[in-house]
């Protein structure tokens, strides 16, 4: 699996998959090339070329050419469950088959990144809702089409298909009724909260009728339920590409949690136009913590990630980058 590295910008951190040098791209070599429009500009690199994932970096492309490609993508049917509406340099959406595309443009370097993923439902099957592990602590959802990637005494993660946005909202209500209402945060496609025992729930509508359900136990609390999947605790790549190492998952979740706090602070700081002097000391503290998290985060640069970890890495960065752009 290709190693990933983090490029830190002044305020926004973005993930770039670095290639060996720009060259002429042969679009016919891309396994998923027929699932997305061909770019008019073909200077760049095919970074990832798998049957389930394609990542292409286009160089020497203008803003106008980027916008032209976005329009091609829309015309090709990628206009469902838009992720990045009204953004000048990022576009993300699904088509009716469930394929997802994300396109981002860096104006300074004139680079465009295209990421295409096959439908998540391709890897799903009928599941039985857990009667043990953390999964047993949550209401049973309407759909039984899914993939449980993690269920033990510390973490539960499942992706479910056949779940509309209305179904998602109904499941949010079911979780609220089950006691997940403390320290809550609620958006159109996202809900997070804790129960009275500080178990932390995250619900996300990912698009194309797919949702992600995640539950984490508070640190130091042991759940007596039987573990379904044993987490890997060392730093060697897992042999099972469908599972993430527990320390990797924790590092990613801690990073995202901190970035959520940092972004909330920056929104408050920006709203004050820098006039609230009491925020200056807090700003210094956040920047110190920010540096510490990036240092910890960058330790994964030298390690090979399996498919599940690489995908989660990109998912977290996509969510973080989206939120960071809101304060840039």
HELIX and SHEET records of a PDB file:
HELIX    1   1 UNK A   27  UNK A   29  5                                   3    
HELIX    2   2 UNK A   33  UNK A   35  5                                   3    
HELIX    3   3 UNK A   63  UNK A   75  1                                  13    
HELIX    4   4 UNK A  120  UNK A  123  5                                   4    
HELIX    5   5 UNK A  134  UNK A  137  5                                   4    
HELIX    6   6 UNK A  165  UNK A  177  1                                  13    
HELIX    7   7 UNK A  246  UNK A  271  1                                  26    
HELIX    8   8 UNK A  278  UNK A  298  1                                  21    
HELIX    9   9 UNK A  299  UNK A  302  5                                   4    
HELIX   10  10 UNK A  307  UNK A  325  1                                  19    
SHEET    1   A 2 UNK A   6  UNK A   8  0                                        
SHEET    2   A 2 UNK A  13  UNK A  15 -1                                        
SHEET    1   B 6 UNK A  23  UNK A  24  0                                        
SHEET    2   B 6 UNK A  43  UNK A  49 -1                                        
SHEET    3   B 6 UNK A  53  UNK A  59 -1                                        
SHEET    4   B 6 UNK A 111  UNK A 117 -1                                        
SHEET    5   B 6 UNK A 100  UNK A 106 -1                                        
SHEET    6   B 6 UNK A  90  UNK A  94 -1                                        
SHEET    1   C 7 UNK A 125  UNK A 126  0                                        
SHEET    2   C 7 UNK A 145  UNK A 151 -1                                        
SHEET    3   C 7 UNK A 155  UNK A 160 -1                                        
SHEET    4   C 7 UNK A 210  UNK A 216 -1                                        
SHEET    5   C 7 UNK A 200  UNK A 207 -1                                        
SHEET    6   C 7 UNK A 190  UNK A 194 -1                                        
SHEET    7   C 7 UNK A 182  UNK A 187 -1                                        
END                                                                             
